[in-house]
Structures are given as C-alpha cells and as structure tokens.
Amino acid sequence: MIDRVLGEPPYRAHPVVLFGKAMQATEVALYRDRRWVGGVHAAMGLGLAVIGGSLVRSTTIATYVAVAGRALAEAAEAVAVHLDHGDLERARGVLPSLVGRDPTQLDSAQVARATVESVAENTVDAVVAPALWAAVAGAPGALAYRAANTMDAMVGYRHGRYRRYGWASARLDDVAGWVPARATAALVVAARPGRASAVWQAVHRHAPAHPSPNAGVAEAAFAGALDVCLGGSNRYADRVEHRPVLGTGPPPGPDDIGRAVRLSLDVGAVLAATLAAPALVAPKLVRSRT
C-alpha cells in the first residue's frame, strides 16, 4: 500500500538499482562460460540480499523496496495513452521498460498485446511474489526474491553468452516464482469471480504449453479474466520466439491495457487484504478468549 501511495524510491538511490550495479561488477569479475560459475554468481547475489534484509530488519520497508506495482501500472498506462493518441513511436519508446522484445517493428495491436502480457507477468514478479515471500520470510525473503528476479532479468537467458552462465539465476527465479504465479491466478479469480471458469480453463489448458512455468500461468489467468487472446510471435534482437495461444477471446487492443492495469491493481488489493486479515482478526480472537 505504501508503494501504491509513494511509488518507487529515487532511481539513483533505489536499492534494486544499486544491487544491479553490484551484480554487473560481479559478472565482470566472475564470468566464465560455465554453469557452476553462474551458480556462484546467483549464490552471491542471493546472499547479498539476505544480508541486506537482515540489516534492514523491517519487513514493511523491505517489501516496499521489493514491490513495484505502481511503476508497472504507470508504464503500461503511458503506452495506452500514446496508442490512444495515435503516437505509435512514443508507445514503442516506452515498451522496453516493460518487455525485452524488440519494439521497432511492432504495430499498435502487437504493442498492446506485449503490454498486457507484461502487466500479467509482472503482477507476479513485482507485486504478488515479493509480498508472499515477505509474509513467509520477512525482510530477507522479500529482498531475496527481488534479487532472484533481478538476476534473472540480467543474465537468465537460454541463449548466447548467458546460456550456461545464466542457468542458475533463471532456475532460481523459476523456483521462487512457482507458488506466487499460481497464487496470482487464484487472486485473479478472487478479483474477477464472474470469469472464474474462463481463468481456470485458460490456466489448465493453455499455460502448460508456455516455455515459462510461471509467466504462462499469469498470462493465461489474465487472458481468461479479460476475455482476450495472448501469445504469438515475439522478436528478441536476433531471434524470434513463437509463444502458444493463451485464452479464447480476440487479441487485446489499446483499451485492454487499462483493463489489465485495473486487474493488476485489484489483485494487489485482494492480496493486501488477505495478508492483513489475520493481523486484524487475531487481536479480536484474543480479546474474546480473555
């Protein structure tokens, strides 16, 4: 909720930015085209985050640092505004803050799809997962998850320079996000109960074909809730990846970006209420027993 009100800390002083710079320096010092060296990289980053969380001690502060729901919503809404105004070039210019694919050849419909997919995937990465890890393991858990996700974004690729070196970071992120991704699907159902059947079918029929064990679940859940069809061909620099079709509706348009953002914010609100409920109920139970 603090993130919803205040947004991200200043960029230059943002702990995640500082962590990224530290891991860049670690990569420069360590890099070898070997899995075990990448494992050392991942272990060092994870250890740094756990130590940082132990020093911070406040789960509230660590969670605020780890989540980025407002920044996600603002970036997606900026794309929607540019598309609504017919300014495709500016919409493409914002897109790299959301996705890793090459935006230069994307048309309006493809930009809209990429944005909706990013909102779905990052609802797990930037909202649900850090909050759940904070609930389970306090400040070290929140920052350790954000570290794993950041390292995956930096080196967790399945090709080129990072095919071996980034393997450990990618697997760590997959493991850390497995439960939160499925929790996100459940939260989508809670936020849009009228679409529960469509969400269930998309997650169970379509998500298993996605190359990511977690992104596919989140994107399928959003596709079912929004009644749109996600997936297709994505261009990343020098390669094209073909993603499975998720959902049974029409392809998303610019208007669906706003709907996806509202769904993401509602998922965060339901999550916050769910995590707060025990703390609100427990004192009443104690008083009733005494």
C-alpha positions as CSV (number, residue, x, y, z in Angstrom):
1,M,0.0,0.0,0.0
2,I,3.0,2.3,0.6
3,D,4.1,1.6,-2.9
4,R,0.6,2.5,-4.2
5,V,0.8,5.9,-2.5
6,L,4.5,6.8,-2.9
7,G,5.7,4.9,-5.9
8,E,9.4,3.9,-6.4
9,P,12.2,5.4,-4.4
10,P,14.5,7.8,-6.3
11,Y,16.2,6.0,-9.1
12,R,19.9,6.6,-8.2
13,A,19.3,5.7,-4.6
14,H,17.0,2.7,-5.3
15,P,18.4,-0.4,-3.6
16,V,17.4,-2.5,-6.6
17,V,19.4,-0.3,-8.9
18,L,22.4,-0.4,-6.6
19,F,22.0,-4.2,-6.4
20,G,22.0,-4.4,-10.2
21,K,25.2,-2.4,-10.4
22,A,26.8,-4.7,-7.8
23,M,25.9,-7.8,-9.8
24,Q,27.2,-6.2,-13.0
25,A,30.5,-5.8,-11.3
26,T,30.3,-9.4,-10.0
27,E,29.7,-10.6,-13.6
28,V,32.7,-8.7,-14.9
29,A,34.9,-10.3,-12.2
30,L,33.5,-13.8,-12.4
31,Y,32.3,-14.5,-15.9
32,R,33.1,-17.8,-17.4
33,D,31.0,-19.8,-19.8
34,R,30.3,-22.4,-17.1
35,R,27.1,-23.3,-15.2
36,W,29.0,-23.6,-11.9
37,V,30.4,-20.1,-12.2
38,G,26.9,-18.8,-12.9
39,G,25.8,-20.7,-9.8
40,V,28.4,-18.7,-7.7
41,H,27.0,-15.5,-9.2
42,A,23.5,-16.4,-8.2
43,A,24.6,-17.5,-4.7
44,M,26.5,-14.3,-4.1
45,G,23.5,-12.2,-5.2
46,L,21.1,-14.1,-3.0
47,G,23.5,-13.9,-0.1
48,L,23.9,-10.2,-0.5
49,A,20.1,-9.7,-0.5
50,V,19.6,-11.9,2.6
51,I,22.3,-9.9,4.5
52,G,20.7,-6.7,3.4
53,G,17.3,-7.9,4.6
54,S,18.7,-8.9,7.9
55,L,20.2,-5.5,8.3
56,V,17.1,-3.6,7.3
57,R,15.0,-5.8,9.7
58,S,11.8,-4.1,8.8
59,T,9.6,-6.3,6.7
60,T,7.5,-3.2,5.7
61,I,10.5,-1.3,4.4
62,A,11.9,-4.3,2.6
63,T,8.5,-5.1,1.0
64,Y,8.2,-1.5,-0.2
65,V,11.6,-1.7,-1.8
66,A,10.8,-5.1,-3.4
67,V,7.4,-4.4,-4.9
68,A,6.8,-2.1,-7.9
69,G,3.1,-2.3,-8.7
70,R,2.7,1.5,-9.2
71,A,5.6,1.7,-11.5
72,L,4.2,-1.2,-13.6
73,A,0.8,0.5,-13.8
74,E,2.3,3.9,-14.8
75,A,4.4,2.4,-17.5
76,A,1.5,0.4,-19.0
77,E,-0.8,3.4,-18.8
78,A,1.8,5.6,-20.6
79,V,1.8,3.1,-23.5
80,A,-2.0,3.1,-23.6
81,V,-2.1,7.0,-23.7
82,H,0.3,7.1,-26.6
83,L,-1.7,4.5,-28.5
84,D,-4.9,6.3,-27.9
85,H,-3.3,9.5,-29.3
86,G,-2.1,7.5,-32.4
87,D,1.5,8.0,-31.4
88,L,2.9,4.6,-32.1
89,E,6.6,5.7,-32.0
90,R,6.3,7.0,-28.4
91,A,4.4,3.9,-27.4
92,R,7.2,1.8,-28.8
93,G,9.6,4.0,-26.9
94,V,8.0,3.2,-23.5
95,L,7.7,-0.5,-24.2
96,P,11.3,-1.5,-23.4
97,S,10.6,-0.5,-19.7
98,L,8.1,-3.4,-19.7
99,V,9.4,-6.1,-22.0
100,G,12.6,-7.4,-23.5
101,R,11.3,-7.9,-27.1
102,D,12.3,-5.6,-30.0
103,P,9.6,-2.9,-30.3
104,T,10.8,-1.3,-33.6
105,Q,8.6,-3.4,-35.9
106,L,5.6,-3.8,-33.7
107,D,2.3,-2.4,-34.8
108,S,-0.4,-1.0,-32.5
109,A,-2.0,-4.3,-31.8
110,Q,1.3,-6.0,-31.1
111,V,2.3,-3.2,-28.7
112,A,-1.0,-3.6,-26.9
113,R,-0.5,-7.4,-26.6
114,A,3.1,-7.0,-25.3
115,T,1.9,-4.5,-22.7
116,V,-1.0,-6.7,-21.5
117,E,1.4,-9.7,-21.3
118,S,3.9,-7.7,-19.3
119,V,1.3,-6.4,-16.9
120,A,0.2,-10.0,-16.3
121,E,3.7,-11.4,-15.8
122,N,4.9,-8.6,-13.7
123,T,1.9,-8.7,-11.4
124,V,3.7,-11.9,-10.2
125,D,7.2,-10.5,-10.3
126,A,6.6,-7.0,-8.9
127,V,3.6,-7.5,-6.6
128,V,2.5,-11.0,-5.5
129,A,5.8,-12.8,-5.2
130,P,7.7,-10.2,-3.1
131,A,4.7,-9.8,-0.8
132,L,4.3,-13.5,-0.3
133,W,8.0,-14.1,0.3
134,A,7.9,-11.2,2.8
135,A,5.0,-12.9,4.6
136,V,6.9,-16.2,4.7
137,A,10.4,-15.0,5.4
138,G,10.3,-11.3,6.4
139,A,12.7,-8.7,5.1
140,P,15.3,-11.2,3.9
141,G,12.6,-13.1,2.0
142,A,11.3,-10.0,0.2
143,L,14.7,-8.8,-0.8
144,A,16.0,-12.3,-1.7
145,Y,13.1,-12.7,-4.1
146,R,13.7,-9.3,-5.7
147,A,17.3,-10.3,-6.1
148,A,16.5,-13.6,-7.8
149,N,14.1,-11.8,-10.2
150,T,16.6,-9.1,-10.9
151,M,19.4,-11.6,-11.6
152,D,17.1,-13.5,-13.9
153,A,16.3,-10.3,-15.9
154,M,20.1,-9.5,-16.2
155,V,21.6,-12.9,-17.0
156,G,18.8,-15.5,-17.0
157,Y,18.7,-16.2,-20.8
158,R,18.7,-19.5,-22.6
159,H,20.9,-18.5,-25.4
160,G,24.2,-16.8,-26.3
161,R,26.5,-15.5,-23.6
162,Y,24.3,-16.5,-20.8
163,R,23.1,-19.9,-21.8
164,R,25.3,-21.6,-19.2
165,Y,26.3,-18.6,-17.0
166,G,22.7,-17.5,-16.5
167,W,21.2,-21.0,-16.0
168,A,21.3,-20.9,-12.2
169,S,19.8,-17.4,-12.0
170,A,17.0,-18.5,-14.3
171,R,16.2,-21.7,-12.4
172,L,16.3,-19.8,-9.1
173,D,13.7,-17.3,-10.4
174,D,11.5,-20.2,-11.7
175,V,11.6,-21.9,-8.3
176,A,11.0,-18.7,-6.3
177,G,8.1,-17.7,-8.5
178,W,6.3,-21.1,-8.9
179,V,3.9,-20.7,-6.0
180,P,3.3,-16.9,-6.4
181,A,2.4,-17.4,-10.0
182,R,-0.3,-19.9,-9.1
183,A,-1.4,-17.7,-6.2
184,T,-1.7,-14.9,-8.7
185,A,-4.1,-17.0,-10.8
186,A,-6.2,-17.6,-7.6
187,L,-6.2,-13.9,-6.8
188,V,-7.3,-13.1,-10.4
189,V,-10.3,-15.4,-9.8
190,A,-11.0,-13.6,-6.5
191,A,-10.8,-10.2,-8.2
192,R,-13.0,-11.3,-11.2
193,P,-15.2,-14.1,-9.9
194,G,-17.5,-13.9,-12.9
195,R,-14.6,-15.0,-15.1
196,A,-13.5,-17.9,-12.8
197,S,-14.4,-20.6,-15.3
198,A,-12.6,-18.9,-18.2
199,V,-9.5,-18.3,-16.0
200,W,-9.5,-22.0,-14.9
201,Q,-9.7,-23.3,-18.4
202,A,-7.0,-20.9,-19.8
203,V,-4.6,-21.8,-17.0
204,H,-5.1,-25.6,-17.2
205,R,-5.4,-25.9,-20.9
206,H,-3.1,-23.3,-22.4
207,A,-0.5,-22.4,-19.8
208,P,1.4,-25.7,-19.8
209,A,2.5,-25.1,-23.4
210,H,4.2,-21.8,-22.5
211,P,8.0,-22.1,-22.2
212,S,8.0,-20.3,-18.8
213,P,6.4,-22.3,-15.9
214,N,5.3,-19.1,-14.3
215,A,4.7,-16.4,-16.9
216,G,2.4,-18.7,-18.8
217,V,0.2,-19.2,-15.7
218,A,-0.1,-15.4,-15.1
219,E,-0.7,-14.6,-18.7
220,A,-3.3,-17.3,-19.1
221,A,-5.1,-16.1,-16.0
222,F,-5.2,-12.5,-17.3
223,A,-6.3,-13.7,-20.7
224,G,-9.2,-15.6,-19.2
225,A,-10.2,-12.8,-16.9
226,L,-10.0,-10.1,-19.6
227,D,-11.5,-12.4,-22.4
228,V,-8.6,-11.7,-24.7
229,C,-6.1,-13.9,-26.6
230,L,-2.4,-13.6,-25.7
231,G,0.6,-15.2,-27.2
232,G,2.1,-15.3,-30.7
233,S,5.5,-14.4,-32.2
234,N,7.9,-12.2,-30.3
235,R,11.1,-10.8,-31.7
236,Y,14.1,-10.5,-29.3
237,A,17.1,-8.9,-31.0
238,D,18.4,-11.5,-33.5
239,R,15.8,-14.2,-32.9
240,V,12.0,-14.8,-33.0
241,E,10.2,-16.9,-30.4
242,H,6.7,-18.3,-31.0
243,R,4.6,-18.4,-27.9
244,P,1.4,-20.6,-27.5
245,V,-2.0,-19.0,-27.7
246,L,-3.5,-18.2,-24.3
247,G,-7.2,-17.6,-23.9
248,T,-10.0,-17.7,-26.4
249,G,-11.0,-14.1,-26.9
250,P,-9.9,-11.6,-29.5
251,P,-6.4,-10.1,-29.5
252,P,-6.1,-7.2,-27.0
253,G,-6.3,-3.6,-28.1
254,P,-5.3,-0.4,-26.5
255,D,-8.4,-0.2,-24.3
256,D,-7.5,-3.6,-22.8
257,I,-4.3,-2.2,-21.4
258,G,-6.3,-0.1,-18.9
259,R,-8.4,-3.2,-18.1
260,A,-5.2,-5.2,-17.4
261,V,-3.8,-2.5,-15.2
262,R,-7.1,-2.3,-13.2
263,L,-7.0,-6.1,-12.8
264,S,-3.4,-6.0,-11.6
265,L,-4.2,-3.3,-9.1
266,D,-7.2,-5.3,-7.9
267,V,-5.1,-8.4,-7.5
268,G,-2.7,-6.3,-5.3
269,A,-5.6,-5.1,-3.2
270,V,-7.0,-8.5,-2.7
271,L,-3.6,-9.8,-1.7
272,A,-3.1,-7.0,0.7
273,A,-6.5,-7.7,2.3
274,T,-5.7,-11.4,2.5
275,L,-2.4,-10.8,4.2
276,A,-3.8,-8.2,6.6
277,A,-6.8,-10.2,7.7
278,P,-5.0,-12.5,10.2
279,A,-3.5,-9.5,11.9
280,L,-6.9,-7.8,12.1
281,V,-8.7,-10.9,13.3
282,A,-6.2,-12.2,15.8
283,P,-6.5,-9.4,18.4
284,K,-10.3,-9.8,18.4
285,L,-9.9,-13.6,19.0
286,V,-7.5,-12.9,21.8
287,R,-9.9,-10.4,23.4
288,S,-12.9,-12.8,23.1
289,R,-11.0,-15.5,24.8
290,T,-9.9,-13.3,27.7
